[in-house]
Amino acid sequence: MATIYEVSKLAGVSLATVSRVTSNNALVSDKTRQKVIDAMEQLGYRPNSIAQSLASKRTNSVGILVSELHGPFFGQMMAGIETELRLAGKHVIITTGHSEEDKEKDGIEFLKSRNCDALIVHVEAVSDEYLFDLCQGDIPVYIMSRLVPGVEQNCISLDNELGGYLATKAVIDQGHSDIAYIAGQQFKADARNRLLGHKRALAESNIEFKESLVYMGDFKETGGSEGLKHLVESKQSFTALVCANDEIASGAMTCARELGYNLPQDLSIIGFDNVILARYIYPKLTTIDNPVNEMGQMAAKLVLKNVYQQDKLVIKQTFEPGLITRDSVLPR
């Protein structure tokens, strides 16, 4: 097995330079880096990761905490993070919090115990105060899809209030005024803010907000089906349904067909997130774009810039939603 000394000799550089290359240190010219890489490939040399960690005091691993492993939303988020980190030679350790405070805290402690160089967390149940204190600790922490006062520089966030506003405005602009809404769990900041945006769009158009036209569900397909059944059984009149995410919209659309609705002629439906299923369900779902894959990439870049000192990275931390028009909303 080749050694670092043989790589150094073949490349004509010092041992320190080889070490810098294997640890992705930016203080090596592209020409020198390529000489070392060529020598390693020629000799079949693979750096010893344990030795690298001891020398650099880095594990080259980043901990990721998400609410769930299932579903397209978190899949896109994790893919964005992992792809960006893997390109930089870093690995990820993933665990879940299931939107429960104790499980989120337990997941964070687990990742800290694995000596991760940094954490990227998508958490919904722990408080802003807990996250603020967490960001003051020894391990850098970056927060997905949430803006925490006092540590904004550690956050990658979406303007969910604007997204909720855009969703409801889209159906209002098509002539709808009897508009129902299926919300996500209100302890989640994104769900609360999307509902606030819905209310703002109604008020702007002088449409009365009616509690009876709102169903407090969850962010799953079952929330959509149960929500639509409840709204229909309440005998409320509505021609459009705004859903707090695409999974809710998918469940509502399935339920609507079971109840005999002809979509979208009998009921216009709009979602939120623009996950992959939105393009393939029928009718194709009009929705609000939530660029979670790009947001995941940006979280990874924040880690690469701040923790691994990689320069020349363009960072964007605040994202704006946009309307994606497809086939599920018709003029009134």
C-alpha positions in Angstrom: 0.0 0.0 0.0 1.3 3.4 -1.0 2.3 5.9 1.7 2.1 9.7 2.0 5.9 9.7 1.7 5.8 8.1 -1.7 3.1 10.5 -2.9 5.2 13.4 -1.7 8.3 12.1 -3.5 6.5 11.4 -6.8 4.7 14.8 -6.8 7.8 16.6 -5.8 6.1 18.4 -2.9 6.4 18.4 0.9 4.5 16.1 3.2 2.6 19.2 4.5 1.4 20.0 1.0 0.1 16.5 0.5 -1.7 16.8 3.8 -3.2 20.1 2.7 -4.5 18.6 -0.5 -6.1 15.6 1.3 -7.8 17.8 3.8 -9.1 20.2 1.0 -7.1 23.1 2.3 -7.6 26.2 0.1 -4.0 27.3 0.5 -2.7 25.1 -2.3 -2.5 26.2 -5.9 -4.6 24.4 -8.5 -1.4 23.3 -10.3 0.2 21.8 -7.2 -3.1 20.2 -6.1 -3.4 18.5 -9.5 0.2 17.2 -9.2 -0.6 15.6 -5.8 -3.9 14.2 -7.1 -2.2 12.6 -10.1 0.5 11.1 -7.8 -2.1 9.6 -5.5 -4.0 8.1 -8.5 -0.8 6.7 -10.0 0.2 5.1 -6.7 -3.4 4.1 -5.7 -3.0 6.1 -2.4 -6.0 6.6 -0.2 -5.7 8.9 2.8 -6.3 7.4 6.2 -9.4 9.2 7.4 -8.7 8.5 11.1 -5.2 10.0 10.7 -6.6 12.9 8.9 -9.1 13.5 11.7 -6.4 13.4 14.3 -4.2 15.8 12.4 -6.9 18.3 11.5 -9.2 17.9 14.5 -12.0 17.4 12.0 -14.1 14.3 11.2 -15.2 15.6 7.8 -18.7 14.7 8.8 -21.8 16.9 9.1 -24.8 15.9 11.1 -28.3 16.4 9.6 -31.5 16.4 11.6 -34.8 16.4 9.7 -38.4 15.8 10.9 -39.0 12.7 8.8 -37.2 10.5 6.3 -40.3 9.8 4.2 -41.9 12.1 1.7 -40.5 14.2 -1.2 -40.0 17.4 0.8 -37.3 16.1 3.1 -35.8 13.9 0.3 -35.1 17.0 -1.8 -33.7 18.8 1.2 -31.3 16.0 2.2 -30.3 15.5 -1.4 -29.3 19.2 -1.7 -27.2 19.1 1.4 -25.5 15.7 0.8 -24.7 16.4 -2.8 -23.0 19.7 -2.0 -21.0 18.2 0.9 -20.0 15.1 -1.0 -18.6 17.2 -3.8 -16.3 18.7 -1.1 -15.3 15.4 0.3 -17.5 15.5 3.3 -20.0 12.9 4.6 -23.3 13.2 6.4 -24.9 11.5 9.4 -28.7 11.7 9.4 -31.3 11.3 12.1 -34.9 12.4 12.7 -36.8 14.5 15.2 -40.4 13.6 14.2 -41.5 17.2 15.1 -41.5 16.3 18.8 -39.4 18.4 21.2 -37.8 15.6 23.1 -37.0 13.6 20.0 -35.5 16.7 18.3 -33.3 17.4 21.3 -32.3 13.8 21.6 -31.4 13.7 17.9 -29.2 16.8 18.3 -27.4 15.3 21.3 -26.8 12.1 19.3 -25.2 14.1 16.4 -23.1 16.0 18.8 -21.9 12.8 20.3 -20.7 11.6 16.9 -18.2 14.5 16.8 -19.7 16.1 13.7 -17.9 19.2 12.6 -21.3 21.0 12.2 -25.0 20.4 12.4 -27.7 21.3 9.9 -31.1 21.0 11.5 -34.7 21.2 10.4 -36.6 21.4 13.7 -40.2 22.4 14.4 -40.9 21.7 18.1 -38.0 23.2 20.0 -38.1 26.8 20.9 -36.3 29.8 19.4 -34.6 30.2 22.8 -33.3 26.6 22.7 -31.9 27.2 19.1 -30.3 30.5 20.1 -28.5 28.8 23.0 -27.5 25.9 20.8 -25.9 28.2 18.3 -23.7 29.6 21.1 -22.1 26.2 21.7 -18.8 24.7 20.4 -20.4 23.0 17.4 -21.6 25.3 14.6 -25.3 24.9 14.0 -27.2 25.9 10.8 -31.0 26.0 10.8 -33.2 25.1 7.8 -36.5 26.6 6.9 -36.7 28.8 10.0 -35.6 32.3 10.9 -34.5 32.5 14.6 -34.1 36.0 16.1 -30.5 36.7 17.1 -28.9 34.0 15.0 -30.2 35.0 11.5 -26.7 34.4 10.1 -27.1 30.7 10.9 -30.5 30.4 9.2 -31.7 29.4 5.7 -35.3 30.5 5.4 -38.3 31.0 3.2 -40.8 33.8 3.4 -43.7 31.5 4.2 -46.1 34.4 4.9 -45.6 35.6 1.4 -46.1 32.1 0.0 -49.4 31.8 1.8 -50.4 35.2 0.5 -49.5 34.2 -3.1 -51.4 30.9 -3.0 -54.7 32.6 -1.9 -54.2 35.6 -4.2 -53.8 33.2 -7.1 -57.3 31.8 -6.6 -58.8 35.2 -5.9 -57.3 36.5 -9.1 -59.2 33.7 -10.9 -62.5 35.1 -9.5 -62.9 32.9 -6.4 -64.3 34.5 -3.2 -65.6 31.4 -1.4 -62.2 29.9 -0.4 -61.6 27.1 2.1 -58.2 26.4 3.7 -56.5 23.3 5.1 -53.7 24.3 7.4 -50.7 22.5 8.8 -50.0 22.1 12.6 -50.0 25.5 14.1 -47.1 24.9 16.4 -44.9 24.9 13.3 -43.8 28.3 12.3 -44.1 27.7 8.5 -47.7 26.5 8.9 -48.6 29.6 11.1 -47.0 32.0 8.6 -48.7 30.4 5.6 -52.1 30.9 7.3 -51.2 34.5 8.1 -50.5 35.0 4.4 -53.9 33.5 3.5 -55.6 35.9 5.8 -53.7 38.9 4.4 -54.7 38.0 0.8 -58.4 37.8 1.9 -58.3 41.1 3.7 -56.6 42.8 0.8 -59.5 41.8 -1.4 -62.2 42.6 1.2 -63.1 38.9 1.6 -64.3 37.9 5.1 -62.1 35.4 6.8 -64.3 32.6 8.2 -63.0 30.2 10.8 -65.6 27.7 9.5 -63.8 27.5 6.2 -60.5 26.5 7.9 -59.5 23.0 8.9 -56.5 22.6 11.2 -54.9 19.4 9.9 -51.3 18.3 9.4 -48.8 18.3 6.5 -49.8 14.7 5.3 -52.2 13.4 2.7 -54.5 12.2 5.5 -54.8 15.8 6.6 -56.0 16.7 3.2 -58.6 13.9 2.9 -59.9 14.4 6.4 -59.9 18.2 6.0 -62.0 18.1 2.8 -64.4 15.6 4.3 -64.9 17.9 7.3 -65.4 21.0 5.1 -67.9 19.3 2.9 -69.8 17.8 5.8 -70.0 21.3 7.4 -72.2 22.3 4.5 -70.0 25.4 3.8 -70.0 26.7 0.2 -66.6 27.0 -1.4 -65.3 26.9 -4.9 -61.6 26.9 -4.2 -59.4 25.1 -1.7 -56.0 26.4 -0.6 -53.7 23.7 1.0 -50.8 24.4 3.2 -48.6 21.9 1.3 -48.7 19.6 -1.7 -49.3 16.4 0.3 -52.4 18.0 1.8 -53.5 19.0 -1.7 -52.9 15.4 -3.0 -55.0 13.9 -0.2 -57.8 16.5 -0.8 -57.8 15.8 -4.5 -58.2 12.0 -4.0 -61.0 12.6 -1.5 -62.7 15.0 -3.8 -62.9 12.4 -6.6 -64.3 9.8 -4.1 -67.0 12.4 -3.2 -67.9 12.8 -6.9 -66.2 16.1 -7.7 -65.0 16.7 -11.2 -61.6 18.4 -10.8 -60.9 21.2 -11.4 -64.3 22.2 -12.8 -66.1 21.7 -9.5 -63.3 22.7 -7.2 -60.0 24.5 -7.8 -57.2 23.4 -5.5 -53.7 24.9 -4.9 -50.8 23.5 -2.9 -47.5 24.7 -1.5 -43.9 23.4 -1.9 -43.8 22.3 -5.5 -42.6 18.8 -4.6 -42.1 16.3 -7.5 -45.6 14.7 -7.1 -47.2 18.1 -8.0 -46.2 17.6 -11.6 -47.6 14.1 -12.0 -50.9 14.0 -10.1 -54.1 14.8 -12.1 -54.8 17.5 -12.7 -51.3 18.8 -12.4 -51.1 20.8 -9.3 -50.9 24.6 -9.2 -48.6 25.4 -6.3 -46.1 27.6 -4.6 -42.5 26.9 -5.2 -40.4 26.2 -2.1 -36.8 25.7 -3.4 -35.9 23.3 -0.6 -33.2 21.5 -2.7 -31.4 24.8 -3.3 -31.9 25.8 0.3 -30.2 22.6 1.3 -27.3 23.3 -1.0 -27.0 26.8 0.6 -26.9 25.3 4.1 -24.1 23.0 3.0 -22.2 25.9 1.5 -22.6 27.8 4.8 -20.9 24.9 6.5 -18.2 24.7 3.8 -17.5 28.4 4.1 -17.6 28.9 7.8 -16.4 25.5 9.1 -14.0 24.3 6.4 -12.9 27.7 5.3 -13.7 27.2 1.6 -13.7 30.6 -0.1 -15.4 31.9 -3.3 -18.8 30.5 -2.3 -21.8 32.7 -3.0 -24.3 32.4 -0.1 -28.0 33.2 -0.2 -29.8 32.8 3.0 -33.3 34.1 2.5 -35.5 32.7 -0.3 -38.8 34.0 -1.8 -41.6 31.7 -3.0 -43.1 31.9 -6.4 -46.4 30.8 -8.0 -46.2 27.7 -10.3 -49.3 27.7 -12.5 -50.5 24.3 -13.8 -54.0 22.8 -14.3 -55.7 22.5 -10.9 -57.1 26.1 -10.7 -59.8 27.4 -13.1 -61.5 30.8 -13.3 -64.7 31.0 -11.3 
